[in-house]
Amino acid sequence: MTGLKPIYGGLGLPLKLMKILCFIESLAVGGAEKTTVRLADEWVAAGHEVHLALVRPILDFRPERPGVRLYSLDGERGSFLRAISAVSQLARAVQPNIVVGHMPKGVLLAMVAQLAHPKAFLLGVEHSIPEQHYTGLKKVLVRLLMSRGYRRADGIVAVSRGAADNPVAWGVPAKKVQALGNPIPVQALYQSAKAGATLRKRPELQGVTAVGRLVPLKGFDVLIKAIALLRDQGRPVELVILGEGPERSNLETLVSQLNLGDLVSLPGMVSAPQATVISADLLACSSHYEGFGNVLVEAMAVGTGCVSTDCPTGPREIVREADRLAKPNNPEDLARVLKLQLDRLLAMAPRERADLKKALRAEAAQRFNADQVAWRYLEAALP
């Protein structure tokens, strides 16, 4: 790195050039995976040397910066146990200043990397509450391993205050844990939204969009039922759900049973969902659980207001107005909140609506812009 000029972070503060070695299971579709890629891109843009190691070589998300160096720890096989043996070799070769572990397996691999290179600062990133995803003996084992991993870490970054409570409950001193949110490339999303084409089919109606994997956790069945309730109240609203997953068949069956074929569509996973989000009146998050809630901030970034279930842990920290939050797994309450917010939008003059969109974009940039959040992550590891 000889000859490089001093690099400054997104907050205008001097930033030491560093080697950063990151670990995550894969880059399959998911909020944690998207965040991992965005952080790596921002760190490379700031002049750092970034290495990203995967257990399984799944690349649904890919870094945009060619400087991000990708590794598959176990080739095409993707065995976690075999991946462990490759970590020490990689850590000794890279000689990182910081090792970053994303999600439970990533944190455990980062521990191994620090054992091989003890001078590195170990930063764990908590994207959710791991116990939410496991039951029985597996839940006990995850709790045991993660509590040991977190206590060994030099610092912990959580994506929400709710997620930050978990490592503290496991014995990590509160002073070592920071809640920083996720990095969102606000301006890039806005430009992408303006350049793309919407997938809405009923522009004469008010529109609601939802984005996410088609899995039970996202509660899209609850959202579909809420749309049916609005229709039955004489208030038809178009719903577009963007995403793919194992629940597609069940959701399509529900749409058919409720006779919502003219109001609800599921176009699948698309490369530029923001083009549809920006054309909607609201973005709805109907999840039973969210570590953070990327889709909420991504909607704000293009000027679209949000409603969400008041589920653990992130949405209530993003959507801070109580009248935009509905009880989880409750179609009636979600329909009530949707109607309230849609009525407010109908009552607004065009200038007032434009000012609201501008205010939402400004709030997203001020609280979650990618370069600033990426800086804060590294700041947590600076001496």
N, C-alpha and C positions, 0 to 999 in steps of 0.2 A: 504493500500500500504506500510505498514511497512516492512522494510528490503530490499526494492528494491534498487539496485545500481543506481547511477546517469545515466541518459539516454542522449545520444548525438544525435543531428539531423544529417541529411544527409550532412550538410555543416561543420560538426565537431564543432558545437557550442553547449554550454550547454543549455539544454531544461528542463524547469520545467514540472514535471508530472502534467497533467491537466485532468479534466473531461470535455468532449466535447459532447454537445447535438445538433444533426443535424436534420433538417426538410426538407422533399421534398415530393411532392405529391405521387410519386410511384417510383418503380424501373423498369418501363416499358422500352422497347428498346429506347435508345436515348443517345446522347452525354453527356448531363448534368447528367443523371442517372449513366452512366458509370463512369464519373468523381467523383460523390458523393461516389460511392463504392470504387474507388481507393484511394481517400483521407482517408476514414475510415480505410481501410486496412493498409495504411502507418502509420497512427497515432497510431493504435494498435501495429504495429510492433515496433514503437518507445517507447512503454511503457505506452501510454495514455489510459484512460478509455473512450470508445466511445459508445454513444447511438445514434441510427438512427431511427427516427420516421417517419412513412408513413401515409398519408391520406388513400390511397388505397393499399391494400396488394397485389400488383402485383410485382413479383420477377423474371423478365426476367434476371436481373443481381443479383448476390448474393455475399456478401462479402466472400473472401477466408479465412480470419482470423476468427476463432471461437470466438475470444474475442469481435467482434462487436455485440452489443446487439440491436436487431431489435424489433420495436413496431409497431402495427397497431392501430392508434388512434381511429378508429371507427369500429373495427372488420372487418367483411366481407362487411359491407354496404358502406363504403368509402365516407361518407358525410363530406364535408369540414366544414359546420357549426357545426355538432356534434363533429367533431375532435377538434375544438377550445376548447370545454369544457374540453377535456381530457388533453390539453397542460399544463395548470396551475398545475394540479395534478402531472404530470410527471416532470415538472421543479422543483417543491418543493421536490419531492422524490430524484431526481438526484443531485440537488444542483450544477449545472455545473459552471465551470469557464468561458466557452465560449458557446454561442448558435450560431449555424450556420444555416442560411436560404438559401436554394438553389431554385432559380426561384421564381416568384411572390408569389405563395401560401406559399412556404417555408419561405420566408422573413416575411410574415404576421404572420405565426405561431411562428417564432422566436421572433417577437415583443411581442406576448402574453406571451411567456415563460419568457422574460426579465421582464415584468411587475410583474410576479409571483415571480421572483428571480432577483431583481434589481442589485445584485452584479456581475452578468454575463456580459461579454463583448459580444455585439451583432455584429456579422459579417455577412453581406449580400454578397451573391455570384451572380454576374450578368453573366449569361451564354449566353445571347443574347440581342436583343432589344425587350422587351416584346410587344411593339406596333406593331411590324411586324406580330404578330400572331392574332391580333384582329381588328375589324372594328366597326364603328358606336358607339353606346352608350357604348358597352363593352370596346372599346378602351379608351373612356374618363374615365370610372370608373377605369380601370387598371392604367392609367396614374395618376389619383388622389391618389389611394391607394398606388401605388409604390413610388410616390414622398414623401408621408408622411412616408412610411416605411424606405426609404433610408435616409431621413433626421434624423430619429430617430436612425439609426444604428451608432455604434461607429466606424465602419470601413467597407469599401466595397472593395471586390476583384472582378475584372472583368477578363474574360478569354482572352480579347484582348483589344488593345487600342481603337478600334472602339466601343466596348461594354462599355468601361469606360466613353465614352463621354455622355452616356445616364443619369446616376445618376448626373453628373455634370450639365447637362442641366436642371435637375429637382431641382436644388438648393443645392446639396450636395457640401460642400467645396472640391476643387480638392485635397487638401492635405490628405483627408480621403479616397481617391480612388486610388487603385493600380491595374495595369494590370500585371497579373502573368502567364497567359497561363494555360494549363491543364497538369495534371500529367500523364506521359506515362511510363509504366514499360518496358523500352527499352530492357534490357537483356532477360527478360522473353518472350517477343514477338519474339525476334530473335531465342531463343531456341525452342519455339513452332513452328515457321515457318520451321525450319530445320527438325523437327521431323514429321511434317504432310505431307499429300499427296495433290498435286495440283489438281484442277478441270479443268485445261486447257485440251482441246482436240486437238488443232492444234499446236503442238510444232514446226512445220516447219515454222510457221509464227511468226512475232513479236506479242507480246501480251500486251493488256491493261486490267487492272482490275479496277473495281469500287466497292465500298462498301457503303451500306447505306439502309435506309428504302425506299421502293418503294412508294414514295409520290411525288406529283408535285414539291415540294420545291427543291428536289434533281436534277431536270433537266435531268433525265436519257433519256428522249425522245430526248433532244438536243444531248446528247452523241451518241445515236444510229444513229441519222441522220448524225453526223460527221463521224462515221465509214462507213456509206453508201457513203458519199462523197469521202472518201479515196479509197474505193473499185472502185468507178467510175473513179478515177484518175489512176487506175491500181496499187494501193497500198493496197492490202487486209491485214487487221489486225484483229486478234482475240480479241474479247471483252467478258469478263466474268463479270457479274454484280451480286454481292453477297448481298442478303438481301431479305426481304419480305415486303409486304404491299398492300394497296388497288389498286395501279396502275399496278399490275402485268398483268391483262387482257389487259389493254390498251397498255402496253409495248410489250407484246407478239404479239398483233395485228399489231403494228408498225413494229416489226421485220419481220413478215410475209409479210406485204405490200411492204416492201423494199427488199424482197428476201434475207434476211440476216441470214437465218436459219443455214447456214454452218459457219457463222462467229461469231454470238452473242448467248450467252447462259445465262440463269438466273436460276442457281441451287437452289436459295433460301437462307435462313439463315443457316449458318454453324457455328459450334463451334470453328473452327480454321481457320478463313479467311486468316491469315497471310501466310499459306502454299501456297495459290494460289497467294497472293500478291508478295511473294518473287520470284516466278517463272515468273512473268510478267516483261516486259521491263519498263512499266510505270504504275503508279496509276493515274487515272483521277478523278478529282472532278468537276462535272458539275453543282453545286448548284446555285440557284438564291440568296441564303442567307446562311451564316454559322456564328454562333457566334464565333467559334474557327476553327474547322476543324480537329478533332481527327484523321481522316483517313489519312490525309497528314503526320502527324508526325509518325503515326503507320507504314506507308510505309517506311519512312526514317529509322525507327528503324530496319527494316530488309534489308536495303540497296537498296530499290527501289525508283527511282526518281519519281517526281510528276509533273503533270500539273494541272492547276485549272482555273476556271473562276475567274475573278477579281471582285468577288461579295463582298458586305458588310458581315462581317467585318474582319474575321480572316485570310482567306487564304493569302492575300497579306503580312501579317506579318510572315507567315511561309515560303511560296514560294516567296523568296525575289527577284528572278531574273525576270525582266519584260518579257523576252521572253518565260517564262513558264506560263504566265497568258493570258487568252483569254477573250474577251468581253462576259458578261453574255448573255444567251439566244440567242447565235449566232453560229449555227452549222458550218458555213463557217470558222469563226475565230478559233473555237475550233479545226477543222480539220487542219487548218494551223499550229497551235501550236503543235498539236500531231505529224504532219509530220516532223516539224523542229527538235523536240527532238528525234524522232525515227531515223531520218537520222544521227544525231550526234552519237547516240549509235552504229549504224551500222558501222560508220567510226572509232570507237575506237578499238585499239588493246586489246586483253584479259587482259593484265596487267593493262592497263589504266582503263578498265571497273572495274576490281577488286579494284583498288585504289579509284574509284568513290564510289563504294558501301561502302567501309570502311569509307570514309569521311562522307557519309550520316549518317551512324550509329553513328559516333562520334559526329556529329552536333546535332542529336536528343538527345543523352545522355547529352551533354553539356548544351543544352537549356531547355530540358523538362523532364529530368529523374524524375520519380515519387517521390523518397524520397526527392530530393531537392525542388521540387515544393511544396510538402506537408509541408515541413519545412517553406517555405516562406509564406504559408497561415497562419500558426500559428504565425509566426514572426509579421504578421500584427496585431495580437491581443495581443502581449506581451507588458507589461508595459515598 
